[in-house]
Amino acid sequence: MNKQSSFKEFMSNRFVRAILLSGLFLQLGIWVRNFSVLLFVMEQTNEDPFAVSMISVAEFAPIFIFSIIGGTFADRWRPKKTMVWCDVLSAISVFAVLFTLMFATWKIVFFAMLISSILSQFSQPSGMKLFKLHVPEEQLQMGMSIYQTMIALFMILGPVIGAFVFQQYGIELSIAITGVMFILSALALTFLPRDREVEKKEIPTTVKEEFIQGFKYVVNNKFLRLLGANFFVAGLAIGLIQPLGIFIVTEQLQMDKEFVQWFMAINGIAMIIGGGIALALSKKITPIRMLAAGMIVNAIMISVIGFSEILWLTLVAQFFTGLMMPAIQISINTMILQNAEEAFIGRVNGIMTPLFMGAMVIMMSLAGLLKTYLGLVLSYQISGVCMLLGVILVLPLVLKRSVGSQMNVETAVKAVK
């Protein structure tokens, strides 16, 4: 009864309804774009590993470059206005790509990934900031779990929808649908509560000064320092296999490339189940221990996927990686929100994200070469080892909770002042 009333109370929150509706439209647009671009580039390049890996680089490289900049401005600007304008500008850039695609080179599709990714670095930390403002702390894990469940649903529906649209109507309509979804997302965000008036500081600070303050804040928070190290090696692990999943399907399993949508759907089904499990265990297991458990299981399953040439075994391993992914993602977002003050949310997110994404971009850039020279199996084993290293780095936090989050926050704030 308490859980039902808590859920009803959560969903009655105007912010929650608006942000979930916006997320629905964004997920539709992103999956149609990502999957259609993947299949399109594979057709154009005859499944060239380097070209496929460059899709991921175009999507994730701006995250590394612009995340801290976007996080700093997210702490300065009004978050609702920032999110609306980012979606509008993303839609405009997508339609510009569509126009160019019709009359010029096919390679312009990489530009669609690039611009949307840059703008998301200003929008995403603004969303985290609004989450901190409008959702009670005791409902944070519930909010993260529900949002993660929606993402998991699109792990199933997204590839199917994206592949269907591309195969039936081609790349032009796929890009057009992406632009329409971004516009609908912007309209949904207009229902967010009005931005609060920002209190003017007695001594105004520059962007550069706030940028430096953000770094000092993270460096002086022991929890965030260790979490950042974990982020980096986890990024190495995920970045290495991110572009190679399709080759597991075509080379290890000897299936057609279109089967990758079902390969990813298995992962999505598991994520839905995992989201429910993570929500149920959230009051019994601390986020840091949930993170460590998820990474251990994923390390083992990544290794199995790399070795396996048996369809059912690969799908079982893929299922378990999806089952643990919500625990990892929910834990990460919850720990950032719990261990950072509202005034620093944007910058903390902007600093932590490049550690993860920067490592991902490095390995995605090398994934094609590593696959060519080391092979698919060894590439996946390297990824599994990196994931285990991430667990070792956070063992002090898993085994000892002597440093409370509140103490860390207070220490970090004092260091900034």
N, C-alpha and C positions, 0 to 999 in steps of 0.2 A: 504494500500500500504506500509506504514511504517512497519507494523507488518510482511508483507511478506518479505520485504527486510531484516528486522532484523533477521527473521528466516533463510533466505538463507545465510546471513552473518554468523550466528551461526553455521549452518551445514557445511559451507565451511571451518571451523576450523579443521585442521588436528587432533588435540587432541580430539575434540568432536567425530569425526567419529570413531577413533580408540577405544575410551573408550566405546562408545555405542555398537560397534561390540563385544568387549570383554565381556561387560555386557550381551549381548544376549546369548553367549555361556555359561557364568557362570549361568545364570538363568535356562537354559535348564538342565545343569548338576545338579544344586542344587535341582530343583524340582523333577527330576527323583529320585535322591538319597533320599530326605526327605520323599517323599510319598511312595516309595517302602519300605524303612526301617520301616515307620509307620505301613503299612499293614503287613509286614513280622513279626514284633515284636508282633503285635496283634494276628497273627495266632499262633506263637510259645508259647505265654503266656496265651492264652484263654482270651484276652482282659483285662489283669491285669492293673488296673489304675496306680500302682506304676511303672511298667515297661514302660508304655506309657509316664509317666511324666519324666522318666529317659532319654528318647530320647531327650527331650528338654534340660535337664540338660547337657547332653553330648555336645549339640550344643552350649549352651549359657554360661556355666560355664567358659570356657577358655576366653571368652570375658571379663569377670570380672577380671580374673587373669592376662591376658597378654595385655590388652588394653593399659595401661599406658606405659608398657615396649615397646610395638610396636610403640606407638605414639612418644616416646622419640627417638627411633632409626630411625623413619621416618623423624624426623627433622635433623638427622645426615647423613643418607645414601642418595644415589641417588634414587629418587622415582620410575623412570621407571624401573631401574634394580631390585629394590626391588619387584615391582609388578610382573614382569616376573618370577623371581625365586620363588616367593610364589606360583604362579599357577603351575609351573613345579613340585615343591616339593609336592603340593597337589595331583597332578596326580600320582606321584610315590607312595604316601601313599595309595591312593585308589586302585591301582593295587596290592599293598602288601596285603591289606585287602581282595581283591578278591581271591588271591592265598591262604590265610589262611582260608577263608570261605569255599573253596572247599575241604579242607583236615582237618579242625578242627571244633571248636565250632561256632555256629551261633551268639553267643554274640559278636563276633569280629566286627559286623556291627556298634556297638557303637563307635569303634575306628575310623571308617571312618568319622563320624561326628566330633569327637574330634580333629583330626589332622588338618582337613580343617579349623575348627574354630580357632585354634591357629594361623595358617598361615595368616588367613584373618585379624588378628589384626595388622600385619605388612603391609599388602597390602592396606587395606581400608584407613588409615590415609595418606598413600602416594598418593592415588587417590585424596583425599580432597586437599592435598598440590598442586598437579598438576592442579586441578580445579581452585584454587586461582591464580596460576601463568599464566595459559593459557586462562582463560575466563574473559572478562571484567566484572566489578562489576555490570553494568546495565543489564547484561545477566545472572547473577547468578540464579535468580528465574526461568527464562526460562529454563536454563539447568537442574535445579532440577526438574522442572515440567515435562520435556520431559523424564528424566531418571525415574521419578516416574511413568509415564504413561507406560513405558516399563515393569516395575515391576508389574503394575496393569494388563497388558495383560497376564502376566504369572500367576497371581492369577486365571485367567480363564483357560489358556491353560496348566499350569504346573500340577495341580492335574489330569486333564484328561490324559495328556501324561504319567505322573508317574504311575497312576493306570493301564493304558493300557499296558505299558511295563512290569510292575510287573505281572499282571494277565496273560499276554500272554507268557512271556518268563522267569519269575522268578527273584529272587534276584541277581543271578550272572550276567546276562546281564545288569540289571539295574545299578549295581556297575561299570561294564565295560564302559557303556555309560557315566557315570559321569566322569571317568578318561579321556576319549577321549575329552569331552567338556572342561575340565580344560586345556588340551594341546592346543586345538584350541584357547582358551582365551589367553594363553601365546603367541601364534603366532600373534594374533591380536594386542597385546600390543607392539610388536616389531615395529609397525608403529607409535607409539607415537614419538613426537619430541625428539631429543637427550637431555639427561639430561644436565643442565647447570653446569659449573664448580663451585664447592663450594669454596667461598673465605675462605682462611685460617685465623682464628682469631689470633689477636696479642697475646692474652693470651689463649692458648688452655684450654678447659673445659672438665671435665670428664663426663661420663654418669650420675653419681650420682648427680653432680652439675647441669646438665641440667634438670634432673628429678625434683630436688628441685625448680629450677627456674620456671618450668611449674606450680607447685602448687602455688607458690607465685603470678604468673601472674593471675591465675584464682581467687584466694582469694581476690586480690586487684581490681578485675573488678566486680562492683556491679551487672551488668547485668548478667554476667556468674554465679555469686553466686546464685542469685534467680532462674535462669534457671536450675541450678544444683539441687536445692531443688525440683523443678517441675519434673525434670527427675526422681528423686528417687521415688516419690509417684506414678508417672505414670507407672514406672516399676513394682511397687507392684501390680497395678491394672491389667496390661496386663499379667504379669507373672502368676497371679492366674488363669486366664481363658485360657491361652495359651494351656495347655494340655487337657482341658476339653471340647473343642468344639465338639469332636467326640462323647462325652457322651450326649451332647444336641441332637444330631442326633439319637443316639440309645436308649436313655432313655426318654427324654422329648417328642421327636417327634415319637418315636417307628418306626424308619426307619432302613433299613440295613446300616451297617457301610460304604458301598461303596457310599452311598448318600452324604457323607461328601464332595466329590469332587464337587458336584453341590452346596452344602451349601457354599463352599469357592468360587465357580465360581461367585455366586451372589455378594459376596464381591468384587471380581475382576472387575466385570462390573461397579459397583458403583465407584470403585477407578479410572477407566478410565474417567468417567464422572466428578468425583470430581477433578481430575487433571486438566481438562479443565476449570472448574469453578475457581479453585485456581489460575490458570494462568491469567484468565480474571480479577480477583479481586486483583491481586498482587500489582497493582499500586494504588488501592483505599484503601486497608486495610493493616495496618502494620503487619509484621510477628507475633508479640507477640499477637495482637488481634485475628489474624487468628488462632493461637495456642489455645487461650482460648475458642474461639467459638467451635472449633473442639472437645475439651475435654468435654465441657458441653453437646453437642449433644451425644457424645459417652457414657458419664456416664448414660444418660437416656436410650439409646438403649441397653446398656449392662444389665441394670436392667430389661428391657422388655424381652430380650432373656432368662434371667434366670427364669422369671415367666411363660413365654408362653409355652403352650402345643398345640398351634394352628399353623399349618404349615405356612399359609400365613402371620400371624403376626410375627412369628420368622424370616421369610425371609425378610419382610419389615424392621424389626429392623436391621438385618444383612446388608441389603442394605445401610441403613443410617450410620452404623459404617464405611462401606467402603467408602461412599461418603465423609466423613469428614477426613478420614485417610490421604489423600494426603495433605490437609491443615496443618495437624499436622507435618507430616514428612518434607514437603517443608519448613515450618516455622523454624523447628529446624535446619536443615542444613544451611539454609540461614542466620540465626542469628549467628551460629557459625562462618561462613565465614566472616560475616560483622563485628563481634565484636572481632576478633582475628587477630593479625598480621601474615603474611605468615610464619615468622620464628618460630611461636609458634603453628601453626595449628595442627601439629601432636600431641603435648602434650595436647593441649586443648581438642582435640577429644579423646585422650587417657584417660583424666581425667573425662570428661563428660559422656562418654559411660559407664564406670563401675558403675557410679551412677545409671544409668538406668538399665543396664544389671545385675548388682549385685542384685538389688531389684527384677528383674525378676527371677533370679536364685533362690533366697531365696523362693519366692512364688511358683515357679514351683516345687521345692523340696517338698514343703508342700501341693501342690495342691491335690495330691492323698489322703493324710490323711484328709485334710479339707473336701474333697468331701465325704469321707467315714463317717466322724463323724458329719459334719454339714449339709451335703446334697448339691446337685447341685444348688438349688435355692439360698440358703443363701450365697454360695460361690460367685455367680454372683453379689449379692447385695453388698457384701463387696468390690468387684472390682469397682462397680459404685461409692461407697462412696470415695474410694481412688482417683478416677479420679476427682471428684469434689474438693477434698482437694488440688489437683495439681493446679486447677484454682485459688483457694483462695490464694495460695502461690505467684502467679505471678500477683495478682491484683495491687500491687504498680506499676508494669511496664505497665499494661494495662491502668490504670487510669491516670498515670502521666508519661510524657516523658521528664522530666526535665533533666535527666541524659543522655546525648547523647552518642552514641556508640564511637565517636572519643575521647571524654573526658575520657571514661572508658578505652580505649586502651592506651592512653597516661599515665594515672595514673598507670595502671598495668605495663607498660614498665619501668616507673621510679622506681617502687617498686622493680623490679627484678634487676636493675642495682646497 
